[in-house]
């Protein structure tokens, strides 16, 4: 006991377990923007084709886009949102419509 008065044996190591928690990826809103030239039925078709909506759902969203100027048509991971935007923009261009589709972080 050469000089130890606190009663400890000198072992100060601490064992800790680390728990790794995976974070959910950030989500992105896909937005459809209104314009004065794209026919309403084309917008309904886009919503049904690329976003899996029923005709009634697509019609309601189309009216929201028409009345408010834009509407959120889905919320996805970055890669899925980016793909949806590209698909809609390409489809609209091929059919010679100026329909705009964008995405923003939620």
C-alpha positions as CSV (number, residue, x, y, z in Angstrom):
1,X,0.0,0.0,0.0
2,X,2.7,2.4,-0.9
3,X,1.0,5.8,-0.5
4,X,-2.5,5.0,-1.7
5,X,-5.0,6.5,0.6
6,X,-8.2,6.6,-1.5
7,X,-8.7,2.8,-1.6
8,X,-8.6,2.6,-5.5
9,X,-6.5,0.1,-7.3
10,X,-5.5,2.6,-10.1
11,X,-7.8,1.1,-12.8
12,X,-9.6,4.0,-14.5
13,X,-10.7,2.4,-17.7
14,X,-14.4,2.6,-18.6
15,X,-16.2,0.2,-20.9
16,X,-18.8,1.8,-23.1
17,X,-21.0,0.4,-25.7
18,X,-21.7,2.5,-28.7
19,X,-25.1,2.3,-30.4
20,X,-25.1,3.5,-34.0
21,X,-28.4,4.9,-35.0
22,X,-29.1,5.3,-38.7
23,X,-30.8,8.6,-39.6
24,X,-33.6,8.6,-42.0
25,X,-32.7,10.3,-45.3
26,X,-34.1,13.8,-45.8
27,X,-37.4,13.9,-47.7
28,X,-38.1,16.1,-50.7
29,X,-41.5,17.5,-51.9
30,X,-42.2,17.2,-55.6
31,X,-44.2,20.2,-56.7
32,X,-46.2,20.7,-59.9
33,X,-46.5,24.3,-61.1
34,X,-49.4,25.9,-62.9
35,X,-49.1,27.5,-66.4
36,X,-51.6,28.9,-68.8
37,X,-50.9,26.4,-71.7
38,X,-50.8,22.8,-70.4
39,X,-54.2,21.2,-70.7
40,X,-55.8,20.1,-67.5
41,X,-56.4,16.5,-68.8
42,X,-52.6,16.3,-69.5
43,X,-51.9,17.2,-65.9
44,X,-54.3,14.6,-64.7
45,X,-52.7,12.0,-67.0
46,X,-49.2,12.9,-65.6
47,X,-50.4,12.5,-62.0
48,X,-52.0,9.2,-62.7
49,X,-49.0,7.9,-64.7
50,X,-46.1,9.1,-62.6
51,X,-47.5,9.4,-59.1
52,X,-50.0,6.4,-59.1
53,X,-53.0,8.5,-58.3
54,X,-56.6,7.5,-59.1
55,X,-58.4,9.7,-61.6
56,X,-60.4,11.4,-58.8
57,X,-57.2,12.1,-56.8
58,X,-55.4,13.4,-59.9
59,X,-58.3,15.7,-60.7
60,X,-58.3,17.2,-57.2
61,X,-54.6,17.9,-57.3
62,X,-54.9,19.3,-60.8
63,X,-57.5,21.8,-59.6
64,X,-55.3,22.7,-56.6
65,X,-52.5,23.4,-59.1
66,X,-54.8,25.4,-61.3
67,X,-56.3,27.5,-58.4
68,X,-53.3,28.0,-56.1
69,X,-50.5,28.0,-58.7
70,X,-48.7,24.9,-57.3
71,X,-49.3,21.7,-55.3
72,X,-47.3,19.1,-53.6
73,X,-47.8,15.9,-55.5
74,X,-45.6,13.6,-53.4
75,X,-42.9,13.4,-50.8
76,X,-39.9,11.1,-51.6
77,X,-36.2,10.5,-50.9
78,X,-33.9,12.7,-52.9
79,X,-33.2,10.1,-55.6
80,X,-36.9,9.2,-56.1
81,X,-37.9,12.8,-56.2
82,X,-35.2,13.7,-58.7
83,X,-36.3,10.8,-60.9
84,X,-40.0,11.8,-60.7
85,X,-39.2,15.4,-61.7
86,X,-37.0,14.3,-64.6
87,X,-39.7,11.9,-65.8
88,X,-42.5,14.5,-65.7
89,X,-40.3,17.2,-67.4
90,X,-39.2,14.8,-70.1
91,X,-42.8,13.6,-70.7
92,X,-44.1,17.2,-70.9
93,X,-41.4,18.3,-73.3
94,X,-42.0,15.3,-75.6
95,X,-45.7,16.3,-75.7
96,X,-44.7,19.9,-76.3
97,X,-46.2,21.3,-73.0
98,X,-44.5,23.8,-70.8
99,X,-45.5,22.0,-67.6
100,X,-43.0,22.6,-64.8
101,X,-42.2,20.2,-62.0
102,X,-39.7,20.9,-59.2
103,X,-38.5,19.6,-55.9
104,X,-37.6,21.1,-52.5
105,X,-36.4,19.8,-49.2
106,X,-39.2,19.2,-46.8
